[in-house]
Amino acid sequence: MMLACSLDNNIFNISLYEKNATLGRKFLVAGKGGFNLTHSEDLTQFAKNYHPEKFIYPFLKNFSNSDFRNWLISIGIETYVGTSKRVFPVKGVKPIHVLKQIKKKLEINNVAVFYHHLWQGWDNDELVFLNNGETKKLNADIVVFALGGSSWKLTGSDGEWASFFRKKGVRINAFYPSNCAYQVHWNEPFIKSHQGIALKNCTFTCGNNSRKGEAIITEFGIEGSGIYPLSYNIRRELINNTTCKLLVDFKPDLSQQIIASRLENRGSLTMKDALQKKINLSITQIELLKISTSKEEYNNSQFLSNLIKSYSLNITGFAPIDEAISTIGGISLDEVSDDLELKKLHNHYCLGEMLDWDAPTGGYLLQACFSMGIFLALRLNTKAF
C-alpha cells in the first residue's frame, strides 16, 4: 500500500491485487495488541534492532522513523511518543482510522484495487490469479510482490506463495517463528498457581543480547516484550542446540553485593519476608527461587543473591508458527538486488516480510515494511524503462 501510494501515476497505471475481501487485515489484527507504528530511537540505534542490519539500513536511511511520522501527519494521523519510546497515534485513533487514511491516499493516486484475487504463480510470463473460482491471467510491465510471511493464516499470510518461486529457481529459506512464545517446562504446581502472571522490570539475556522488560508466564512457557527482542538469539540457539538458556535478572537496578548485604542483615525476618520487603521481589519470583534451590541454598544469602541476578530458564521450543507475530525465512536476500529486484526475474520485485530478515515488535516490523515501499517507489519513479 505504501508503494502504491507513492508511485507516480503520471508514469504508471497502478493496480493492487488482494486475496482477501479488504486491504490490511494483518495491519488491523496487529493493532489490537498495542498500536505502535514505529519507534523514536535515533536512526543508528534503531537500525541495530534488525537482522541483517546491513540489508535494512538503506531503506531506513531513505525513509526514517521521523520521515514516517511526518508522512502520517500528511495524511491526517497525529502521533506521540510513549514512555517506552514507541510511537503511537494520538488517543482515540484506532488502526481502522489509519487504514482508512491510507486507502484515501490510494484513491487520490488513482490506484485500482482488485479483491478476491489469489495469486497462483505464472503461466509463461503471465501472472495467474484465481478469482471467485475463475482463472484469470494478466501481463504487467512491472510486478511487485508483498505476500507476507507465514504466520496468522487467518489474515491471509500463509507462505503458500513460496512454491511458485521455487519453480522459478528462486531460493526459499525455511520459515521460523519470530516474536513468539517460547516453551518452558514449568514445575506443575508452580504453573497452576502462577499462570498468566508477569515477571516485571526484569532484564532477560540470551547470548550477547539483553533486554529489560516484562514477560508473561504461560502454560506453554514464556512470552512478552522482554522476550521478543531476543528472538534472533533464542531461535539460533534452538536450531543449533535444540535447547536455549535464558538468563533473568530479577532486580537489574540492584547489584549482587547490595542484595546479598540486605539478605544477610535481615534481622528476625524470614528469607521470604526479606525477599519481599528488602529486595521487593514478587511472590512469583520468590516461588521460582524456592523451587530451584535446596533448603540450604535458599537460606544462603550469597547463593540466593547470585540466583536473583542470574536465574536460568531452559527454553525447549517455539510456539506454533501460525501463532507467531512475525516470521523469518522466505526469499533469500541473495536472490534480490539492492533495489529489491529478483535477480532471476527481470522487473519483478519483492517487499516486506516475504524476504528473509528479522526485527522485534515495537514498531520495527511496520517501519521496515513502509520504508521498503517508499524506497522502491522512488527507484521505480526515477528508473527509465
C-alpha positions as CSV (number, residue, x, y, z in Angstrom):
1,M,0.0,0.0,0.0
2,M,2.8,2.4,0.8
3,L,4.4,1.7,-2.5
4,A,1.2,2.2,-4.4
5,C,0.6,5.5,-2.5
6,S,4.0,6.7,-3.6
7,L,4.3,5.7,-7.2
8,D,3.9,8.4,-9.8
9,N,0.6,7.9,-11.5
10,N,1.7,10.0,-14.4
11,I,4.2,7.2,-15.2
12,F,2.3,4.1,-14.1
13,N,-1.1,2.6,-14.2
14,I,-1.1,1.1,-10.7
15,S,-3.2,-1.9,-9.7
16,L,-3.3,-3.8,-6.4
17,Y,-4.4,-7.5,-6.4
18,E,-5.6,-8.6,-3.0
19,K,-6.5,-12.1,-2.0
20,N,-8.9,-11.0,0.8
21,A,-12.1,-9.1,0.7
22,T,-10.4,-6.0,2.0
23,L,-6.9,-4.5,2.4
24,G,-4.8,-4.5,5.5
25,R,-6.3,-7.4,7.6
26,K,-3.0,-8.2,9.3
27,F,-2.4,-4.5,9.9
28,L,-5.8,-4.3,11.8
29,V,-5.1,-7.5,13.8
30,A,-1.7,-6.4,14.8
31,G,-3.1,-3.1,16.0
32,K,-5.3,-4.9,18.6
33,G,-2.2,-5.8,20.6
34,G,-1.0,-2.2,21.2
35,F,-0.9,0.0,18.2
36,N,2.6,1.3,18.0
37,L,3.5,2.3,14.4
38,T,7.3,2.9,14.8
39,H,9.9,3.7,17.5
40,S,11.5,7.1,18.3
41,E,15.1,5.9,18.6
42,D,17.8,7.7,16.6
43,L,18.5,6.0,13.3
44,T,21.8,4.4,14.3
45,Q,20.4,2.7,17.3
46,F,17.1,2.0,15.5
47,A,18.9,0.0,12.8
48,K,20.7,-2.2,15.3
49,N,17.4,-4.0,16.0
50,Y,17.4,-5.6,12.6
51,H,19.0,-8.8,11.3
52,P,20.8,-8.3,9.0
53,E,21.2,-4.6,9.8
54,K,23.2,-4.1,6.5
55,F,20.2,-5.1,4.4
56,I,17.6,-2.9,6.2
57,Y,19.7,0.2,6.8
58,P,19.4,1.7,3.3
59,F,15.6,1.6,3.5
60,L,15.5,3.2,6.9
61,K,18.0,5.9,5.8
62,N,15.9,6.7,2.8
63,F,12.7,6.9,4.9
64,S,13.3,7.0,8.6
65,N,11.0,6.8,11.6
66,S,10.9,10.6,11.7
67,D,10.0,10.7,8.0
68,F,7.3,8.2,8.7
69,R,5.8,10.3,11.5
70,N,5.8,13.3,9.1
71,W,4.1,11.2,6.4
72,L,1.4,10.2,8.9
73,I,0.8,13.8,9.7
74,S,0.4,14.5,6.0
75,I,-2.5,12.0,5.8
76,G,-4.1,13.4,9.0
77,I,-2.7,11.0,11.6
78,E,-1.0,12.7,14.6
79,T,1.3,10.6,16.7
80,Y,3.0,10.8,20.1
81,V,6.0,9.1,21.8
82,G,5.0,6.9,24.8
83,T,7.0,6.2,27.9
84,S,8.5,3.1,26.1
85,K,9.7,5.5,23.3
86,R,7.4,3.7,21.0
87,V,5.3,5.9,18.6
88,F,1.5,5.7,18.8
89,P,-1.4,7.5,17.1
90,V,-2.9,10.1,19.5
91,K,-5.7,8.9,21.8
92,G,-8.8,7.8,20.0
93,V,-7.2,7.0,16.7
94,K,-7.7,3.2,16.0
95,P,-6.0,1.0,13.4
96,I,-9.1,1.2,11.2
97,H,-8.7,5.1,11.1
98,V,-5.1,4.9,10.0
99,L,-6.0,2.3,7.3
100,K,-8.9,4.5,6.0
101,Q,-6.5,7.4,5.6
102,I,-4.0,5.1,3.7
103,K,-6.9,4.0,1.5
104,K,-7.8,7.6,0.8
105,K,-4.2,8.1,-0.3
106,L,-4.6,5.2,-2.7
107,E,-7.7,6.7,-4.2
108,I,-6.1,10.0,-4.7
109,N,-3.2,8.3,-6.5
110,N,-5.7,6.5,-8.8
111,V,-4.8,3.1,-7.6
112,A,-7.1,0.3,-8.8
113,V,-7.8,-2.4,-6.2
114,F,-9.0,-5.9,-7.2
115,Y,-10.2,-8.1,-4.3
116,H,-10.6,-11.8,-4.1
117,H,-7.6,-12.4,-6.4
118,L,-5.4,-15.3,-5.2
119,W,-2.1,-15.4,-7.0
120,Q,-1.4,-18.9,-8.4
121,G,2.1,-18.4,-10.0
122,W,2.9,-17.9,-13.6
123,D,1.9,-19.3,-17.0
124,N,5.0,-18.5,-19.1
125,D,5.3,-14.7,-18.5
126,E,1.7,-14.1,-17.4
127,L,0.5,-13.8,-13.8
128,V,-2.2,-16.3,-12.9
129,F,-5.0,-15.4,-10.4
130,L,-7.9,-17.3,-9.0
131,N,-10.9,-15.0,-8.7
132,N,-14.2,-16.4,-7.4
133,G,-13.5,-19.8,-8.9
134,E,-12.4,-18.3,-12.3
135,T,-8.8,-18.4,-13.5
136,K,-7.5,-15.0,-14.8
137,K,-4.2,-14.2,-16.5
138,L,-2.6,-10.8,-16.9
139,N,0.6,-9.2,-18.2
140,A,2.4,-6.4,-16.4
141,D,5.5,-4.4,-17.2
142,I,6.5,-4.3,-13.5
143,V,5.4,-6.7,-10.8
144,V,5.9,-6.1,-7.1
145,F,5.1,-8.9,-4.6
146,A,4.2,-8.1,-1.0
147,L,2.9,-11.5,0.1
148,G,3.8,-11.6,3.8
149,G,5.4,-14.3,5.9
150,S,3.9,-17.5,7.2
151,S,2.0,-16.6,10.4
152,W,-1.5,-15.5,11.1
153,K,-3.1,-17.5,8.3
154,L,-6.4,-16.0,9.2
155,T,-5.3,-12.7,7.8
156,G,-4.0,-14.3,4.5
157,S,-0.4,-14.6,5.4
158,D,0.3,-18.3,4.9
159,G,3.6,-18.6,2.9
160,E,2.0,-20.8,0.3
161,W,3.4,-18.5,-2.4
162,A,6.9,-19.9,-1.8
163,S,6.3,-22.9,-4.0
164,F,5.8,-20.7,-7.1
165,F,9.1,-19.0,-6.6
166,R,10.9,-22.3,-6.1
167,K,9.6,-23.4,-9.5
168,K,11.4,-20.3,-11.0
169,G,14.6,-21.3,-9.3
170,V,14.4,-18.7,-6.5
171,R,15.9,-19.9,-3.2
172,I,13.5,-20.0,-0.3
173,N,14.8,-20.3,3.2
174,A,12.7,-22.3,5.7
175,F,10.2,-20.3,7.7
176,Y,10.6,-20.0,11.5
177,P,8.5,-18.2,14.1
178,S,9.8,-14.9,15.5
179,N,8.3,-12.6,18.2
180,C,6.5,-15.6,19.7
181,A,6.1,-17.6,22.9
182,Y,8.9,-20.0,23.8
183,Q,8.4,-23.3,25.5
184,V,9.5,-23.8,29.1
185,H,8.6,-27.0,31.0
186,W,7.4,-25.5,34.3
187,N,7.0,-27.3,37.6
188,E,3.4,-28.4,37.6
189,P,2.3,-27.0,41.0
190,F,4.1,-23.7,40.1
191,I,2.3,-23.2,36.8
192,K,-1.1,-23.9,38.3
193,S,-0.6,-21.0,40.7
194,H,1.3,-18.5,38.6
195,Q,0.0,-19.0,35.0
196,G,-0.7,-15.6,33.4
197,I,1.4,-13.6,35.9
198,A,4.1,-11.2,34.5
199,L,7.7,-11.0,35.6
200,K,8.1,-7.3,35.6
201,N,11.1,-4.9,35.4
202,C,13.5,-7.8,34.7
203,T,16.4,-8.0,32.4
204,F,16.4,-11.0,30.0
205,T,19.6,-12.2,28.4
206,C,20.3,-14.7,25.6
207,G,23.8,-14.9,24.3
208,N,25.2,-11.4,23.8
209,N,21.7,-9.7,23.8
210,S,20.0,-8.3,26.8
211,R,16.6,-6.5,27.1
212,K,14.8,-5.0,30.0
213,G,11.0,-5.5,30.1
214,E,8.5,-8.0,31.3
215,A,7.4,-11.5,30.3
216,I,4.2,-13.4,30.9
217,I,4.3,-16.9,32.4
218,T,2.0,-19.2,30.4
219,E,1.2,-22.9,30.5
220,F,3.2,-23.2,27.3
221,G,6.2,-21.2,28.5
222,I,7.1,-17.5,28.4
223,E,6.4,-14.5,26.1
224,G,6.2,-10.8,26.2
225,S,8.1,-7.5,25.5
226,G,11.2,-8.6,27.3
227,I,11.4,-11.8,25.3
228,Y,10.5,-10.9,21.7
229,P,13.7,-8.8,21.1
230,L,15.7,-11.9,21.9
231,S,14.0,-14.0,19.2
232,Y,17.1,-13.9,16.9
233,N,19.4,-15.3,19.6
234,I,16.9,-17.7,21.0
235,R,16.0,-19.1,17.6
236,R,19.6,-19.6,16.6
237,E,20.3,-21.5,19.9
238,L,17.2,-23.7,19.4
239,I,18.1,-24.5,15.8
240,N,21.7,-25.3,16.6
241,N,21.3,-27.0,20.1
242,T,17.6,-27.9,20.4
243,T,17.6,-26.0,23.8
244,C,18.4,-22.5,24.8
245,K,19.4,-20.9,28.2
246,L,17.6,-17.7,29.0
247,L,19.0,-15.7,32.0
248,V,16.7,-13.5,34.0
249,D,18.0,-10.7,36.3
250,F,15.1,-10.2,38.7
251,K,16.5,-6.9,40.1
252,P,18.6,-5.2,37.4
253,D,18.7,-1.9,39.4
254,L,20.4,-3.6,42.4
255,S,23.9,-5.1,42.4
256,Q,24.5,-8.7,43.7
257,Q,26.5,-7.2,46.6
258,I,23.7,-5.0,47.7
259,I,21.2,-7.8,47.5
260,A,23.4,-10.1,49.5
261,S,24.0,-7.5,52.2
262,R,20.3,-6.8,52.6
263,L,19.6,-10.5,52.9
264,E,22.4,-11.1,55.4
265,N,21.2,-8.2,57.5
266,R,17.6,-9.2,57.5
267,G,17.4,-9.5,61.3
268,S,14.4,-11.5,62.5
269,L,12.8,-11.6,59.1
270,T,12.4,-14.9,57.3
271,M,14.1,-15.2,54.0
272,K,10.7,-15.0,52.2
273,D,9.8,-11.8,54.1
274,A,13.3,-10.3,53.4
275,L,12.9,-11.0,49.7
276,Q,9.6,-9.2,49.7
277,K,10.4,-6.3,52.0
278,K,14.1,-5.7,51.4
279,I,14.5,-6.7,47.8
280,N,10.9,-6.1,46.6
281,L,10.6,-9.4,44.8
282,S,7.1,-10.7,43.8
283,I,5.6,-13.8,45.1
284,T,6.1,-15.4,41.7
285,Q,9.8,-14.6,41.7
286,I,10.2,-15.9,45.2
287,E,8.5,-19.1,44.2
288,L,10.8,-19.6,41.3
289,L,13.8,-19.2,43.6
290,K,12.3,-21.7,46.0
291,I,11.6,-24.4,43.5
292,S,15.1,-24.1,42.1
293,T,17.0,-24.4,45.4
294,S,17.6,-26.7,48.3
295,K,16.7,-25.5,51.8
296,E,20.4,-24.7,52.4
297,E,20.8,-22.8,49.2
298,Y,17.6,-20.9,49.7
299,N,18.8,-19.6,53.1
300,N,22.3,-18.8,51.8
301,S,22.4,-15.1,51.1
302,Q,25.3,-15.2,48.7
303,F,23.9,-18.1,46.8
304,L,20.4,-16.6,46.6
305,S,21.7,-13.1,45.6
306,N,23.6,-14.7,42.7
307,L,20.5,-16.6,41.6
308,I,18.4,-13.4,41.8
309,K,20.8,-11.7,39.4
310,S,21.1,-14.7,37.0
311,Y,18.1,-17.0,37.1
312,S,18.3,-19.6,34.3
313,L,15.3,-20.8,32.3
314,N,15.6,-23.7,29.8
315,I,13.8,-23.0,26.6
316,T,13.0,-26.1,24.6
317,G,10.9,-24.9,21.6
318,F,8.9,-22.4,19.7
319,A,5.2,-21.7,19.7
320,P,3.4,-22.9,16.6
321,I,4.4,-20.8,13.6
322,D,0.9,-19.6,13.0
323,E,0.7,-18.1,16.5
324,A,3.9,-16.0,16.0
325,I,3.7,-12.3,15.5
326,S,6.1,-12.5,12.6
327,T,8.3,-15.0,10.8
328,I,11.8,-15.2,9.3
329,G,12.6,-17.2,6.2
330,G,11.2,-16.8,2.8
331,I,13.1,-15.4,-0.2
332,S,16.8,-15.4,0.5
333,L,18.3,-11.9,0.4
334,D,20.9,-13.2,-2.0
335,E,18.1,-13.5,-4.6
336,V,17.3,-9.8,-4.7
337,S,19.4,-6.8,-5.9
338,D,20.0,-3.7,-3.8
339,D,16.8,-2.3,-5.5
340,L,14.8,-5.4,-4.3
341,E,14.5,-6.8,-7.8
342,L,14.6,-10.6,-8.1
343,K,17.9,-11.4,-9.9
344,K,16.3,-14.3,-11.8
345,L,13.1,-12.4,-12.8
346,H,13.6,-9.1,-14.6
347,N,11.2,-6.3,-13.4
348,H,9.8,-8.5,-10.6
349,Y,10.4,-7.1,-7.1
350,C,9.7,-8.3,-3.5
351,L,8.9,-6.3,-0.3
352,G,8.3,-6.9,3.3
353,E,8.1,-10.0,5.4
354,M,8.3,-12.4,2.5
355,L,12.1,-11.6,2.5
356,D,14.3,-13.3,5.0
357,W,15.0,-10.6,7.6
358,D,14.1,-10.2,11.3
359,A,13.1,-7.5,13.7
360,P,11.4,-7.3,17.2
361,T,8.0,-5.9,17.8
362,G,7.7,-2.3,19.0
363,G,7.3,-0.6,15.6
364,Y,10.3,-2.1,13.9
365,L,8.4,-4.5,11.7
366,L,6.0,-2.0,10.3
367,Q,8.6,0.7,9.9
368,A,10.8,-1.6,7.7
369,C,7.9,-2.5,5.5
370,F,6.8,1.1,5.0
371,S,10.4,2.1,4.3
372,M,10.8,-0.6,1.7
373,G,7.7,0.6,0.0
374,I,8.9,4.2,-0.2
375,F,12.4,3.2,-1.2
376,L,11.1,1.1,-4.2
377,A,8.6,3.7,-5.3
378,L,11.5,6.3,-5.5
379,R,13.6,3.8,-7.5
380,L,10.8,3.0,-9.9
381,N,9.7,6.6,-10.3
382,T,13.2,7.6,-11.4
383,K,14.2,4.5,-13.4
384,A,13.9,4.5,-17.2
385,F,12.2,1.6,-18.7
